[in-house]
Amino acid sequence: GSTNAGDRAFEGARAGLAAPAGLGAGSIAQLSEFALCGGGHRIVQSSDFRGGTVTVIAGGFEIDLRRAAMTREAVSIEVFAMMGGVVFRVPEEWKVELNVTPLLGGTDMKARAIAPAEGAQRVLRINGFILMGGVEVKN
């Protein structure tokens, strides 16, 4: 069946209330975040992070990926921010490719990328559209 924005907002609020305070759903492998006139904070601790979606309308979200790991070479997060913003905190071993289109908004790339001691460098692609808002990436 189809899912409308109201149902997504309700499910997101219910999941947020059910999760331990301050932790969000730590073991989630794929993001599916929606904030309308509000916001949230999600700490991802998955050992197989797979990307996902973050939608913010008149609010904000902070996504902390510093404790997450990827088994794939690259994953993508689709972002839509209108009159709001999203802050991503990423591990220093990840390379971040920021591919967003801002309209009356902007992006701020503050993340350092340090080559990992072993294994291939993982790539996080952040794609999307920003209308009167912003996306910030930092460690």
ROBA-513010 format. One record per residue (C-alpha): x, y, z. Coordinates in steps of 0.1 Angstrom, whole numbers. Each point is the difference from the previous one (the first is absolute). Layout:
// residues N
> X / Y / Z
...
//
This chain:
// residues 139
> 0 / 0 / 0
> 10 / 36 / -2
> 14 / 19 / 29
> -7 / 37 / 5
> 21 / 26 / 18
> -24 / 0 / 30
> 4 / -38 / 5
> 38 / 4 / -3
> 0 / 28 / 26
> -21 / -21 / 24
> 22 / -31 / -4
> 32 / 21 / 4
> -14 / 16 / 32
> -11 / -34 / 14
> 34 / -16 / -8
> 17 / 30 / 17
> -21 / -4 / 31
> 7 / -38 / 1
> 37 / 4 / -3
> 23 / 5 / 31
> 5 / 37 / 8
> 29 / 15 / -19
> 9 / -31 / -20
> -27 / -2 / -27
> 0 / -35 / -16
> 38 / -6 / 2
> 0 / -33 / -19
> -19 / 13 / -30
> 18 / -8 / -33
> -21 / 24 / -22
> -12 / 35 / 9
> -36 / 10 / -6
> -3 / 33 / 19
> -28 / 26 / -3
> -4 / 32 / 20
> -29 / 25 / -4
> 2 / 31 / 22
> 24 / -17 / 23
> 31 / -21 / -1
> 20 / -27 / 15
> 34 / -16 / 6
> 9 / -34 / -12
> 32 / -20 / 10
> 6 / -28 / -25
> 22 / -29 / 13
> -7 / -25 / -28
> 29 / -21 / -12
> -17 / -2 / -35
> -12 / 36 / -6
> -19 / 2 / -33
> -9 / 37 / -3
> -37 / 11 / -2
> -21 / 31 / -1
> -3 / 31 / 22
> -29 / 25 / -6
> -2 / 32 / 21
> -27 / 26 / -4
> 2 / 30 / 24
> 22 / -18 / 24
> 34 / -16 / 4
> 17 / -34 / 4
> 34 / -11 / 12
> 12 / -34 / -13
> 31 / -13 / 18
> 17 / -27 / -21
> 34 / 0 / 19
> -7 / -35 / 15
> -13 / -15 / -32
> 18 / -22 / -25
> -6 / -8 / -36
> 5 / -34 / -16
> -6 / 14 / -35
> 24 / 23 / -18
> -25 / 28 / -2
> -34 / 9 / 13
> -24 / 29 / -7
> -23 / 21 / 22
> -27 / 20 / -18
> -8 / 33 / 18
> -28 / 25 / -4
> 1 / 30 / 23
> -25 / 29 / -2
> 2 / 29 / 25
> 23 / -23 / 21
> 32 / -18 / 1
> 19 / -32 / 5
> 33 / -5 / 17
> 20 / -32 / -8
> 28 / -11 / 22
> 22 / -26 / -18
> 30 / -21 / 8
> 34 / 15 / -11
> 7 / -32 / -20
> -30 / 7 / -23
> 2 / 22 / -32
> -31 / 21 / -4
> -14 / 11 / -34
> -25 / 28 / 5
> -24 / 2 / -31
> -28 / 22 / 11
> -17 / 29 / -18
> -6 / 30 / 23
> -26 / 26 / -8
> 1 / 29 / 25
> 21 / -23 / 22
> 34 / -15 / 2
> 24 / -28 / 9
> 30 / 0 / 23
> 26 / -28 / -3
> 22 / 0 / 31
> 8 / -38 / 1
> 36 / -11 / -2
> 7 / -32 / -20
> 29 / -21 / 12
> 9 / -31 / -19
> -7 / -31 / 21
> 30 / -20 / 13
> -13 / -31 / -17
> -27 / -8 / -26
> -16 / 22 / -26
> -13 / 34 / 8
> -38 / 1 / 3
> -20 / 27 / -18
> -31 / 17 / 13
> -20 / 17 / -27
> -25 / 27 / 12
> -24 / 9 / -28
> -30 / 22 / 1
> -17 / 34 / -1
> 1 / 29 / 25
> -26 / 28 / 0
> 6 / 28 / 25
> 21 / -23 / 22
> 34 / -17 / 3
> 20 / -31 / 2
> 32 / -2 / 21
> 25 / -29 / 0
> 26 / -2 / 28
> 19 / -25 / 21
//
